[in-house]
Amino acid sequence: MNKLLFIYNPNSGQQKISDYISWIIDYLSSKGNLVTVYATQESGDGRDIVGKIGEDYEKIIVSGGDGTLDEVISGALKADMDKVFAYIPTGSTNDFASSIKISEDIKEATKLAQEGSFRSLDVGKIDDKYFVYVAAFGSISDISFNTDQEVKNVFGRAAYVFEGLRKALPLQNLDSYECEIEVDGEVISADLVHFMVTNSHSVGGFKNLMGADVGLDDGIFELTMVKKPKNLSDINKIVSALSTRSENDMVILRQGKNFKVKSQKPISWSLDGEYGGESQESSIEIIKKRIKIINGLSD
């Protein structure tokens, strides 16, 4: 029998996973798996448990939001494991699942986790931490880990839009960071309200935010930087640039393999939508094809 570890977050999304636990275990068992099940108890729990026992299993299935997936994969990478992962998304936005074509239908995602084939995808590393698809700070990232889970459960993607509009007015309340950013040797200085390095077609529930030119296994992540707006004209420029994925004097776009960030004040990082620590100087590197994950992408 195949030894399989199933880690799930019972509190993700609208807690809909609770209605399917028996079905998932029965289905996986019927396919010749010896299933060990663990329900996470608190933030960071998935990272700890996979670090302790993950080595004993051939495949690790994760169910929850992108934050739960981040915990499990980063915990395995921290322990230098090379495992096959599968994902049953039950969060409120499920950005990464959308990018790798995994259905939000729990039964369909479970069947894919059992029957699908894996593909090796890139992963990011910021200092001593790993992230699956986004490292960010500023407006969108603040919204991601400061919006109450209850609000996300009720409003889903709309929560991000609502919070973004509320926090942008008046403009003097918009926090910013005087930064020096290095992208593969190019140095850029700017007063930023938003910074994100991504490997995804969807961020914060917004589809195709990064444009069509996103390779999930090319060793390159996309960088988006937004300068602090001073008036309504600047806001219009930001909206236009992000809508069309084109640069102007308010939005800076790059692609790269290595990034360095220096700020005049501490930055609170968001890694895959969860709080990722605080620093004034960080280095980000992209590790090509580091994780094996079952997905619905075509070859």
MOGILIN-V609883 format. One record per pair of residues at least 24 apart in sequence whose C-alpha atoms are under 10 Angstrom apart, sorted by the first residue. I is the first residue (numbers start at 1). J is the second residue. D is the distance in whole Angstrom. If there is no record, write none. Layout:
I:J:D
I:J:D
This chain:
1:29:9
1:31:9
1:32:5
1:33:5
1:34:6
1:35:10
2:29:10
2:31:9
2:32:6
2:33:5
2:34:6
2:35:8
2:57:8
2:58:7
2:59:8
3:32:9
3:33:6
3:34:5
3:35:6
3:36:8
3:56:8
3:57:5
3:58:6
3:59:7
3:60:9
4:28:9
4:29:10
4:32:10
4:33:6
4:34:6
4:35:5
4:36:6
4:37:9
4:54:9
4:56:9
4:57:6
4:58:6
4:59:5
4:60:6
4:61:7
5:33:10
5:34:9
5:35:6
5:36:5
5:37:6
5:38:8
5:50:9
5:53:9
5:54:7
5:55:10
5:56:9
5:57:6
5:58:8
5:59:6
5:60:5
5:61:6
5:62:8
5:85:10
6:35:7
6:36:6
6:37:5
6:38:6
6:39:9
6:57:10
6:59:9
6:60:6
6:61:5
6:62:6
6:63:8
6:86:9
6:87:10
7:36:8
7:37:6
7:38:5
7:39:6
7:40:7
7:45:10
7:46:7
7:49:9
7:50:9
7:60:8
7:61:6
7:62:5
7:63:6
7:64:9
7:68:9
7:69:9
7:72:8
7:87:10
8:37:8
8:38:6
8:39:5
8:40:6
8:41:10
8:46:8
8:61:8
8:62:6
8:63:4
8:64:6
8:65:9
8:68:8
8:69:9
8:72:10
8:87:10
8:88:9
8:89:10
8:90:9
9:38:9
9:39:6
9:40:5
9:41:8
9:42:9
9:43:10
9:45:9
9:46:8
9:62:8
9:63:6
9:64:5
9:65:8
9:67:10
9:68:7
9:69:10
9:90:9
9:91:9
10:38:10
10:39:6
10:40:7
10:41:8
10:63:9
10:64:7
10:90:9
11:39:9
11:40:9
11:41:9
11:42:10
11:64:8
11:65:9
11:90:9
11:91:9
11:149:9
11:153:10
12:63:9
12:64:5
12:65:6
12:66:10
12:67:9
12:68:9
12:89:9
12:90:6
12:91:5
12:92:7
12:149:8
12:152:10
12:153:8
13:64:8
13:65:7
13:89:9
13:90:6
13:91:4
13:92:5
13:93:8
13:94:9
13:149:8
13:150:9
13:152:7
13:153:5
13:154:9
13:156:8
14:90:8
14:91:8
14:92:8
14:149:9
14:150:9
14:152:9
14:153:5
14:154:8
14:156:10
15:64:9
15:90:8
15:91:9
15:153:9
16:64:10
16:90:7
16:91:9
16:106:9
17:63:8
17:64:8
17:88:9
17:89:9
17:90:7
17:91:10
17:106:8
20:106:8
20:107:8
21:106:10
23:106:10
23:107:8
23:110:10
24:106:9
24:107:8
24:110:7
24:111:9
25:110:10
27:107:9
27:110:8
27:111:8
27:114:9
28:110:8
28:111:9
28:113:9
28:114:7
31:114:8
31:115:9
33:59:10
33:114:9
35:59:10
35:60:10
35:61:10
36:60:10
37:61:10
38:62:10
39:63:10
40:64:10
40:68:9
43:67:9
43:68:9
43:71:9
43:274:9
43:275:10
44:68:8
44:70:10
44:71:6
44:72:9
44:75:9
45:71:8
45:72:9
45:75:10
46:70:9
46:71:5
46:72:5
46:73:9
46:74:9
46:75:8
46:76:10
47:71:5
47:72:5
47:73:7
47:74:7
47:75:4
47:76:7
47:77:10
47:78:9
47:79:10
48:72:8
48:74:10
48:75:7
48:76:9
49:75:8
49:76:9
50:74:9
50:75:6
50:76:6
50:77:10
50:78:10
50:79:9
50:81:10
51:75:5
51:76:6
51:77:9
51:78:8
51:79:6
51:80:9
51:81:9
52:76:9
52:79:9
54:79:9
54:81:8
54:82:10
54:83:8
55:79:9
55:80:10
55:81:7
55:82:9
55:83:8
57:83:8
57:84:9
58:82:10
58:83:7
58:84:7
58:85:9
59:83:6
59:84:5
59:85:6
59:86:8
59:113:9
59:114:10
59:292:10
59:293:10
60:84:6
60:85:5
60:86:6
60:87:9
60:113:9
60:293:10
61:85:6
61:86:5
61:87:6
61:88:7
61:110:9
61:113:7
61:114:9
61:293:10
61:294:10
62:86:6
62:87:5
62:88:6
62:89:8
62:90:10
62:113:10
63:87:6
63:88:5
63:89:6
63:90:6
63:91:9
63:106:9
63:109:10
63:110:9
64:88:7
64:89:5
64:90:5
64:91:5
64:92:9
64:94:9
65:89:6
65:90:6
65:91:4
65:92:7
65:93:7
65:94:6
65:95:9
65:96:9
65:97:9
65:272:10
65:273:9
66:90:9
66:91:7
66:92:9
66:93:8
66:94:6
66:95:7
66:96:7
66:97:8
66:132:9
66:133:9
66:271:10
66:272:6
66:273:7
66:274:9
67:91:9
67:94:9
67:131:10
67:132:9
67:145:10
67:271:8
67:272:6
67:273:6
67:274:6
67:275:9
68:272:9
68:273:10
68:274:9
69:94:10
69:96:9
69:97:10
69:131:10
69:132:8
69:272:9
70:130:8
70:131:6
70:132:6
70:133:9
70:134:10
70:271:8
70:272:6
70:273:9
70:274:9
71:130:9
71:131:9
71:132:9
71:271:10
71:272:9
71:274:9
73:123:10
73:130:8
73:131:8
73:132:8
73:291:8
73:292:10
73:293:10
74:123:9
74:124:10
74:125:9
74:129:7
74:130:5
74:131:6
74:132:8
74:291:10
75:129:9
75:130:8
76:130:10
76:291:10
77:123:10
77:125:10
77:129:9
77:130:7
77:131:10
77:290:9
77:291:8
78:128:8
78:129:8
78:130:8
81:291:10
82:290:8
82:291:7
82:292:8
83:291:8
83:292:7
83:293:9
84:117:10
84:118:7
84:119:9
84:120:9
84:291:8
84:292:5
84:293:6
84:294:7
85:113:8
85:118:8
85:119:10
85:291:8
85:292:6
85:293:5
85:294:6
85:295:9
86:110:9
86:112:8
86:113:5
86:114:8
86:116:9
86:117:10
86:118:8
86:292:9
86:293:6
86:294:5
86:295:7
87:112:9
87:113:7
87:293:8
87:294:7
87:295:8
88:112:9
88:113:8
91:152:9
91:153:8
91:156:9
92:149:9
92:151:10
92:152:6
92:153:6
92:154:9
92:155:9
92:156:5
92:157:7
92:159:10
92:204:10
92:205:8
93:152:8
93:153:10
93:156:6
93:157:6
93:158:10
93:160:10
93:202:9
93:203:9
93:204:7
93:205:5
93:206:9
94:157:10
94:202:9
94:203:9
94:204:8
94:205:7
95:133:9
95:134:10
95:200:7
95:201:8
95:202:5
95:203:6
95:204:7
95:205:6
95:206:8
95:207:8
95:272:9
95:273:10
96:132:8
96:133:7
96:134:9
96:199:9
96:200:6
96:201:8
96:202:7
96:203:8
96:204:10
96:205:10
96:272:9
97:200:9
97:201:10
97:202:9
97:295:8
97:296:9
98:200:9
98:201:8
98:202:7
98:203:10
98:205:9
98:207:8
98:296:10
99:133:10
99:199:9
99:200:6
99:201:5
99:202:6
99:203:10
99:207:9
99:208:9
99:214:10
99:216:9
99:295:9
99:296:9
99:297:9
100:200:9
100:201:9
100:216:9
100:293:9
100:294:9
100:295:6
100:296:6
100:297:6
100:298:9
101:294:10
101:295:6
101:296:5
101:297:6
101:298:9
102:294:9
102:295:6
102:296:6
102:297:8
103:295:10
103:296:8
109:295:9
109:296:9
112:294:7
112:295:7
112:296:8
113:293:9
113:294:6
113:295:8
113:296:10
114:294:9
115:294:9
116:293:10
116:294:6
116:295:7
116:296:7
117:292:9
117:293:8
117:294:5
117:295:7
117:296:8
117:297:10
118:291:9
118:292:6
118:293:5
118:294:4
118:295:6
118:296:9
118:297:9
119:216:10
119:217:9
119:289:8
119:291:8
119:292:6
119:293:6
119:294:6
119:295:7
119:296:9
119:297:8
119:298:10
119:299:9
120:216:9
120:217:7
120:288:8
120:289:5
120:290:6
120:291:5
120:292:4
120:293:6
120:294:9
120:295:10
121:199:10
121:215:9
121:216:6
121:217:5
121:218:8
121:219:9
121:287:9
121:288:7
121:289:4
121:290:6
121:291:5
121:292:6
121:293:7
122:199:8
122:215:9
122:216:6
122:217:5
122:218:7
122:219:6
122:220:8
122:221:9
122:286:7
122:287:6
122:288:4
122:289:4
122:290:5
122:291:7
122:292:9
123:198:10
123:199:8
123:216:9
123:217:9
123:219:8
123:220:10
123:221:9
123:285:9
123:286:6
123:287:5
123:288:7
123:289:7
123:290:6
123:291:7
124:197:9
124:198:9
124:199:9
124:219:9
124:220:10
124:221:8
124:257:9
124:258:10
124:271:10
124:284:7
124:285:6
124:286:5
124:287:6
124:288:9
124:290:9
125:258:10
125:271:10
125:283:8
125:284:6
125:285:5
125:286:6
125:287:7
126:258:10
126:259:9
126:260:9
126:269:10
126:271:9
126:276:9
126:282:7
126:283:6
126:284:4
126:285:7
126:286:9
127:260:10
127:279:10
127:281:9
127:282:6
127:283:6
127:284:7
127:285:8
128:282:10
128:283:9
128:284:10
129:271:9
129:276:8
129:277:9
129:284:9
130:271:8
130:272:10
130:276:10
130:284:9
130:285:10
130:286:10
130:287:10
131:198:10
131:199:10
131:270:10
131:271:6
131:272:6
131:273:10
131:276:9
131:286:10
132:198:9
132:199:8
132:200:9
132:271:8
132:272:7
132:291:9
133:197:8
133:198:5
133:199:5
133:200:6
133:201:10
133:202:10
133:203:9
133:216:9
133:221:9
133:271:8
133:272:6
133:273:9
134:196:7
134:197:6
134:198:4
134:199:6
134:200:8
134:203:8
134:204:10
134:221:9
134:222:9
134:223:10
134:270:8
134:271:6
134:272:5
134:273:8
134:274:10
135:195:8
135:196:6
135:197:5
135:198:7
135:199:9
135:223:10
135:269:7
135:270:6
135:271:5
135:272:6
135:273:8
135:274:10
135:275:10
135:276:8
135:284:9
136:194:7
136:195:5
136:196:4
136:197:6
136:198:8
136:223:10
136:224:9
136:225:10
136:267:10
136:268:9
136:269:6
136:270:5
136:271:7
136:272:8
136:273:8
136:274:10
136:275:10
136:276:9
137:176:10
137:177:9
137:192:9
137:193:8
137:194:6
137:195:5
137:196:7
137:197:10
137:225:10
137:267:7
137:268:6
137:269:5
137:270:6
137:271:9
137:275:10
137:276:10
138:174:9
138:175:8
138:176:7
138:177:8
138:192:8
138:193:5
138:194:4
138:195:6
138:196:8
138:225:10
138:226:9
138:267:8
138:268:8
138:269:8
138:270:9
139:163:9
139:164:7
139:167:8
139:168:8
139:174:8
139:175:8
139:176:9
139:192:10
139:193:6
139:194:6
139:195:9
139:226:9
140:164:7
140:193:9
140:194:7
140:195:9
140:196:9
140:203:9
140:204:7
140:270:9
140:273:9
141:194:8
141:195:9
141:196:8
141:203:10
141:204:8
141:268:9
141:269:8
141:270:6
141:271:8
141:272:9
141:273:7
141:274:8
141:275:9
142:194:9
142:268:8
142:269:9
142:270:7
142:273:9
142:274:9
142:275:9
143:167:9
143:204:9
143:270:10
143:273:9
144:203:10
144:204:7
144:270:8
144:271:10
144:272:9
144:273:5
144:274:7
144:275:9
145:269:10
145:270:7
145:271:9
145:272:9
145:273:6
145:274:5
145:275:6
145:276:10
146:273:10
146:274:9
146:275:9
156:204:10
156:205:8
157:204:7
157:205:5
157:206:8
158:204:10
158:205:9
158:206:10
159:204:10
159:205:10
160:204:7
160:205:8
160:206:9
161:204:9
161:205:9
161:206:9
168:229:9
168:235:9
170:231:10
171:228:9
171:229:7
171:230:7
171:231:8
171:232:9
171:235:10
172:228:10
172:229:9
172:230:8
172:231:10
174:228:8
174:229:9
174:230:10
175:228:8
176:226:10
176:227:8
176:228:6
176:229:10
176:265:10
176:267:10
177:227:9
177:228:9
177:262:10
177:263:6
177:264:7
177:265:7
177:266:9
177:267:8
178:227:10
178:228:10
178:262:8
178:263:6
178:264:6
178:265:8
179:261:7
179:262:6
179:263:4
179:264:7
179:265:9
179:280:9
179:281:10
180:260:8
180:261:6
180:262:5
180:263:7
180:264:9
180:281:10
181:225:10
181:259:7
181:260:6
181:261:5
181:262:6
181:263:9
181:281:10
181:282:10
181:283:10
182:256:10
182:258:8
182:259:5
182:260:5
182:261:7
182:262:9
182:283:9
183:223:9
183:254:8
183:255:8
183:256:6
183:257:8
183:258:6
183:259:5
183:260:7
183:261:9
183:284:10
184:254:10
184:255:9
184:256:6
184:257:6
184:258:5
184:259:6
184:260:9
184:285:10
185:256:10
185:258:8
185:259:8
185:260:9
186:259:9
187:259:10
187:260:9
187:261:10
188:252:9
188:261:10
189:262:10
189:263:10
190:225:9
190:226:9
190:227:7
190:228:9
190:250:10
190:252:10
190:263:10
191:225:10
191:226:8
191:227:6
191:228:6
191:229:10
191:263:10
192:225:7
192:226:6
192:227:4
192:228:5
192:229:9
192:250:9
192:251:9
192:263:10
193:225:8
193:226:6
193:227:6
193:228:5
193:229:8
194:224:8
194:225:6
194:226:5
194:227:7
194:228:8
194:251:9
195:223:7
195:224:6
195:225:5
195:226:7
195:227:9
195:251:10
195:252:9
195:261:10
195:269:10
196:221:10
196:222:8
196:223:6
196:224:5
196:225:7
196:226:9
196:269:10
196:270:9
196:271:10
197:221:6
197:222:6
197:223:4
197:224:7
197:225:9
197:254:9
197:255:9
197:256:9
197:259:9
197:271:10
197:284:9
197:286:10
198:222:5
198:223:6
198:224:8
198:255:9
198:272:9
199:223:9
199:286:10
203:272:9
203:273:9
204:272:9
204:273:8
208:243:9
208:244:10
208:245:9
209:242:7
209:243:7
209:244:9
209:245:7
210:242:8
210:243:9
210:244:9
210:245:7
210:253:10
211:242:9
211:243:9
211:244:8
211:245:6
211:246:9
212:245:9
214:255:10
216:288:9
216:289:9
217:287:9
217:288:6
217:289:6
217:290:9
217:291:10
218:257:10
218:286:10
218:287:10
218:288:7
218:289:8
219:256:8
219:257:6
219:258:10
219:285:9
219:286:6
219:287:6
219:288:4
219:289:7
219:290:10
220:255:6
220:256:5
220:257:5
220:258:9
220:285:9
220:286:7
220:287:9
220:288:8
221:254:9
221:255:6
221:256:6
221:257:6
221:258:9
221:259:10
221:285:9
221:286:7
222:253:8
222:254:6
222:255:5
222:256:7
222:257:9
223:252:8
223:253:6
223:254:5
223:255:6
223:256:7
223:259:9
224:251:7
224:252:6
224:253:5
224:254:7
224:255:9
225:250:8
225:251:6
225:252:5
225:253:6
225:254:9
226:250:6
226:251:5
226:252:6
226:253:9
227:251:6
227:252:8
256:285:9
256:286:8
257:284:8
257:285:6
257:286:5
257:287:8
257:288:9
258:283:7
258:284:6
258:285:5
258:286:7
258:287:10
259:283:6
259:284:5
259:285:6
259:286:9
260:284:6
260:285:9
